[in-house]
């Protein structure tokens, strides 16, 4: 059956085909966007570790190459000016970090390991990327020791202690 020439518009089939094509294109765009978000979170984590590493190097320059040995504090705690000259249980915020470093998501964690009395200048900062890969800066660590995400192992080869940053 032919349509009268005075009626103009699209048939139901044509509209359905366009809707299906738009749906396929939008599904592909969402998949690409999710991958970009994961890459962005990984980049933020890596940038955060480099920022904390710079703060630790500045701290070490002021404290005879020693990095903080944490017993009660965390790196994200405020720097205590009353005890700064003698105590290495120091946070970095306020003097070496402008503000506390936090991950792209509230659940993201960073770990800080330090050398202790035998290796006072040794440290490493560790995070877990979206694909489960362990990323670290500072002295070399054994990534298998950090296999459990967001957890400090009981012992870390070559280091005296480990504490989560946040």
N, C-alpha and C positions, 0 to 999 in steps of 0.2 A: 504494500500500500504506500503510495507516495504522499508526501506532505504538500499542502498548498504552499505556494511560493510566498505568500504573505506572512506565514509564521516563521519566525527566526528564533534560534536558540539551540541548546544542546540536548541531545537525547540522554536518557538515563544511563545508557551504556557508556557514553562518552564521559559523563560526570563521574561514574564509578571508576573508570580507568584512570582519570586524573587524580582522584582521591587515593587510589592504590599507589600510584607513582609517588605522590607527596608523602605517603606513609612510609614507603621504602626509603626515600631520601632522608626523612627525619630520623628514622631508626639508625641509619648509618652515621648521621651527624651526632646523635647522642652517644654512640659507641666511641667515636673519635674524641668527643668532649670528655668522657670519663677517663680515657687514657691521658689526656692533657692534664686533668686535675691531679692524677697520681704523679705525673712527672713534676708538676709544680710543687706538690707537697715534698717530694724527694729533694728538689732544688732548695726549698726553704730549710729543710733539715740540714743539708750540707752547708748552706750559708750560715745557719745558726752555730754549727760546730766550728766553723772558721772564725766566727765572731768571738766565741768563747775561748778558742785557742789564742787569739790575739790578746784577749784580756788576761789569760794565764801567763803569756809571755811578758806582758807589762808587769804583772804581779811579781814574776820571777826576777825581773830586772831590778825591782825595788827591794827584794828580799834575798840577796846573795844567791841567785839562781834557784832557790827553793820554790816549789809550787805548794799550794795549800794541802795540808794533811787534815782531812775532815773527820771530826768525831761527832760533833753535835750540829754543825752547820751544813748548809748546802751551798753550792756555787751561786745559786740564785738568791741567797740571803744578802742582806745589806752588809757592807764593809764596816767593821767596827773600828772607829778611829782611836778609841781608848786603848785597844790592845794590839794595834797594827804592827808595832815595832817588834813584839816578842812572840805573838801567837800566830801559828799558821793555820789555825782552825778559823778560816775567814771566808765569808761570802765575798763576791766581787762587785755586787751592785752598788752604785753610788760613786765608786772611785774608778773601777776598771770597766764596768758595764753601765751604760746609761740606764737601762731597765732590765728586769729579769727576762731571760730568754725562755720562750715557751714554744712548743711545737705548733705546726699548722692546725692540729686538732688537740683538744684537751687531753686525749688519751695518749698522745705521743710522749715518749720518754727519751732522755739522754742519760748516758752513764758516764761517770768520771772516775778514772782509776789513777792512783798516785803511787810513787815509788817508795815513800817512807824513808827511814833513817839511812838505809843502805844505798838508796838511789833517790836523793831528795829532789833532783831536777827531772825525774822521769814522770810522765803523765800520758794519758790517752783519753780522748773523748770519743764516745761510741754512740751510734744510733742505729736503728733498724729501719731500712727502707721498705717501701710498699711491697716489694716482691720477696721480702724476708732476708735480703742481703744485709750483712753487717758492714757498716761504713764507719771508719774511724780516722781521726787525725791525731798527731802527736807521735809518741813512740809506738813501735809495732806491737800489736796484740795478736793473740791467737783467736781468730774469729769463731772457732768451734767452741771456745769457752763462753761465748755470748750467744749460743744457739737458742736459748730460751728468750723470746722477745720481751723487752721491757723489764728485764730482771738482771740484777748484778749477781754474778756467780760467787760462790763461797770463797774461792781463791782464784787469782788471776796470775798466771806465770810471769814472774819478774816484777810484780807490783805488790804493795803492802795492803792496799784497801780499795774498795769500790763503793760508790754511792750514786744513786740516781740523782740527777740534777734537780728535778722538780717533783 
